């Protein structure tokens, strides 16, 4: 049976704009990311964290796409994720072929921890990556990868002051491909026998 933490996870675009994320809660969420597995225990991830009302949050909001500026600022925190792309600034040698995969695992851990605390996470890619690297002095051997909105989901009806497209998306039912579409055995495209 699927854990409710995953079943009830949503990529919400409607956040409670009054919710304040306590330092201890944020630390616990990032601690979950810290304990994610990684190739060779390389832990090739970093996070830039902005809490609503601070300068980092405001700077991240300025870098967001117009669409993401419509909803993300209400989140209690906005994070930028980074992965180590090379061994150091003087080398173009890939740090790890699996660094982005490892970052994804760290974000997944973070997401489940947040959900266990009654919070929701929405990941996004719509922002000025180069601008973020420059604004936050990201070293050349690190790559700004994705953004994360984190906070307490708003209640039904709180989306009324958001653009119509956000309201429509916030009401869309969740859907997923059936296992038969992506679990194979024998050869690619053949649904695994155990699926029936």
C-alpha positions as CSV (number, residue, x, y, z in Angstrom):
1,X,0.0,0.0,0.0
2,X,1.3,3.4,-0.9
3,X,2.2,5.6,2.0
4,X,-0.2,8.5,2.5
5,X,2.8,10.8,2.5
6,X,3.1,10.2,-1.2
7,X,-0.5,9.7,-2.0
8,X,-1.3,13.1,-0.4
9,X,1.6,14.9,-2.0
10,X,0.6,17.7,-4.3
11,X,2.6,20.2,-6.3
12,X,0.5,23.1,-4.9
13,X,0.5,26.6,-6.4
14,X,-1.7,28.0,-3.6
15,X,0.2,28.7,-0.3
16,X,-0.9,30.3,2.9
17,X,0.8,33.8,2.7
18,X,0.7,34.2,6.4
19,X,2.5,31.0,7.3
20,X,5.9,31.4,8.8
21,X,8.3,28.5,8.5
22,X,10.1,28.0,11.8
23,X,13.9,27.6,11.7
24,X,13.6,24.1,13.3
25,X,11.1,23.0,10.7
26,X,13.3,24.2,7.9
27,X,16.3,22.6,9.4
28,X,14.5,19.2,9.7
29,X,13.4,19.4,6.0
30,X,17.0,20.1,4.9
31,X,18.3,17.4,7.2
32,X,16.1,15.0,5.2
33,X,17.9,16.1,2.1
34,X,21.3,15.7,3.8
35,X,20.6,12.0,4.5
36,X,19.7,11.1,0.9
37,X,21.9,8.5,-0.8
38,X,24.4,9.5,-3.4
39,X,26.9,7.9,-5.7
40,X,30.1,7.2,-3.7
41,X,28.5,9.3,-0.8
42,X,29.5,12.3,-2.9
43,X,26.5,14.4,-1.7
44,X,26.8,16.8,-4.7
45,X,24.0,19.1,-3.8
46,X,23.5,22.5,-2.4
47,X,20.6,24.8,-1.6
48,X,20.1,28.5,-1.6
49,X,17.3,29.3,0.8
50,X,15.1,32.4,0.9
51,X,12.5,32.8,3.6
52,X,9.5,35.1,2.7
53,X,10.4,38.6,3.8
54,X,14.2,38.2,3.6
55,X,16.5,39.6,1.0
56,X,17.3,36.1,-0.5
57,X,13.6,35.4,-1.0
58,X,13.1,38.8,-2.7
59,X,16.1,38.2,-4.9
60,X,14.9,34.8,-6.0
61,X,11.4,36.2,-6.7
62,X,13.0,38.8,-9.0
63,X,14.6,36.0,-11.0
64,X,11.4,34.0,-11.5
65,X,9.6,33.7,-14.8
66,X,6.4,35.9,-15.0
67,X,4.3,32.8,-14.6
68,X,6.0,31.7,-11.4
69,X,6.0,35.2,-10.0
70,X,2.2,34.9,-10.0
71,X,2.1,32.3,-7.3
72,X,5.5,31.4,-5.8
73,X,6.1,34.6,-3.7
74,X,3.3,33.5,-1.2
75,X,5.3,30.3,-0.3
76,X,7.0,30.4,3.1
77,X,10.3,29.6,1.5
78,X,11.8,29.5,-2.0
79,X,14.9,27.4,-2.5
80,X,17.2,27.1,-5.5
81,X,18.8,23.7,-5.9
82,X,22.4,23.2,-7.2
83,X,24.5,20.2,-8.2
84,X,28.2,20.0,-8.4
85,X,29.0,19.8,-12.1
86,X,32.8,19.6,-12.1
87,X,35.6,18.7,-9.6
88,X,36.6,22.4,-9.2
89,X,36.6,25.7,-10.9
90,X,39.7,24.9,-13.0
91,X,38.5,21.6,-14.3
92,X,35.8,20.7,-16.8
93,X,35.9,17.1,-15.7
94,X,32.5,16.0,-14.7
95,X,32.3,15.6,-10.9
96,X,29.9,12.7,-11.1
97,X,27.7,11.3,-13.9
98,X,25.0,11.0,-11.3
99,X,25.1,14.4,-9.6
100,X,21.7,15.5,-11.0
101,X,20.2,12.1,-10.1
102,X,21.6,12.5,-6.5
103,X,20.2,16.0,-6.2
104,X,16.9,14.6,-7.3
105,X,17.0,12.1,-4.5
106,X,17.8,14.8,-2.0
107,X,14.9,16.9,-3.2
108,X,12.6,13.8,-3.0
109,X,13.7,13.2,0.6
110,X,13.1,16.9,1.4
111,X,9.6,16.7,-0.2
112,X,8.5,13.7,1.8
113,X,9.8,15.2,5.0
114,X,7.9,18.4,4.3
115,X,4.8,16.5,3.6
116,X,5.1,14.6,6.9
117,X,5.0,18.1,8.6
118,X,1.8,19.1,6.8
119,X,3.7,21.2,4.2
120,X,3.8,21.0,0.4
121,X,6.5,21.5,-2.1
122,X,6.3,22.5,-5.8
123,X,9.4,22.2,-8.0
124,X,9.9,24.4,-11.0
125,X,12.4,25.4,-13.6
126,X,11.1,28.7,-14.8
127,X,13.6,31.2,-13.6
128,X,16.8,32.9,-14.8
129,X,19.4,30.3,-14.1
130,X,22.4,32.4,-15.2
131,X,21.1,35.4,-13.3
132,X,20.8,33.2,-10.2
133,X,24.3,32.0,-10.5
134,X,25.6,35.6,-10.8
135,X,23.4,37.0,-8.1
136,X,24.4,34.4,-5.5
137,X,28.0,34.1,-6.6
138,X,27.7,30.4,-7.5
139,X,31.2,28.9,-8.3
140,X,31.7,27.8,-11.9
141,X,31.8,24.2,-11.0
142,X,28.3,24.2,-9.5
143,X,25.1,24.4,-11.6
144,X,21.9,26.1,-10.6
145,X,19.3,23.4,-11.3
146,X,15.7,23.9,-10.1
147,X,13.6,26.0,-7.8
148,X,11.4,24.8,-4.9
149,X,8.5,26.5,-3.4
150,X,7.8,25.3,0.2
151,X,5.1,26.2,2.6
152,X,1.7,25.5,4.1
153,X,-0.9,24.9,1.4
154,X,-3.7,27.5,1.2
155,X,-7.2,26.4,1.9
156,X,-9.8,26.0,-0.9
157,X,-11.0,29.4,-2.0
158,X,-7.7,31.2,-1.2
159,X,-6.8,30.9,-4.9
160,X,-9.4,33.5,-5.8
161,X,-6.8,36.3,-6.0
162,X,-4.5,34.4,-8.3
163,X,-4.7,34.5,-12.1
164,X,-7.3,32.3,-13.7
165,X,-4.8,29.8,-15.1
166,X,-3.4,29.2,-11.6
167,X,-6.9,28.7,-10.2
168,X,-7.7,26.2,-13.0
169,X,-4.4,24.3,-12.4
170,X,-4.9,24.2,-8.7
171,X,-8.2,22.4,-9.2
172,X,-7.0,19.8,-11.7
173,X,-7.1,16.2,-10.4
174,X,-3.8,14.4,-10.0
175,X,-3.0,11.8,-12.6
176,X,-0.2,9.3,-13.2
177,X,0.6,6.9,-16.0
178,X,-0.2,3.2,-15.2
179,X,2.7,1.0,-14.2
180,X,2.3,-1.0,-17.4
181,X,3.5,2.1,-19.3
182,X,6.9,2.2,-17.6
183,X,7.7,-1.0,-15.8
184,X,9.1,-3.5,-18.3
185,X,10.5,-7.1,-18.4
186,X,12.0,-9.1,-21.1
187,X,12.5,-6.1,-23.3
188,X,11.6,-2.4,-23.3
189,X,8.0,-1.9,-24.0
190,X,6.8,-5.2,-22.6
191,X,4.9,-4.7,-19.4
192,X,6.4,-6.6,-16.5
193,X,4.8,-10.0,-16.1
194,X,4.1,-9.5,-12.3
195,X,1.8,-6.6,-13.2
196,X,-0.7,-9.1,-14.5
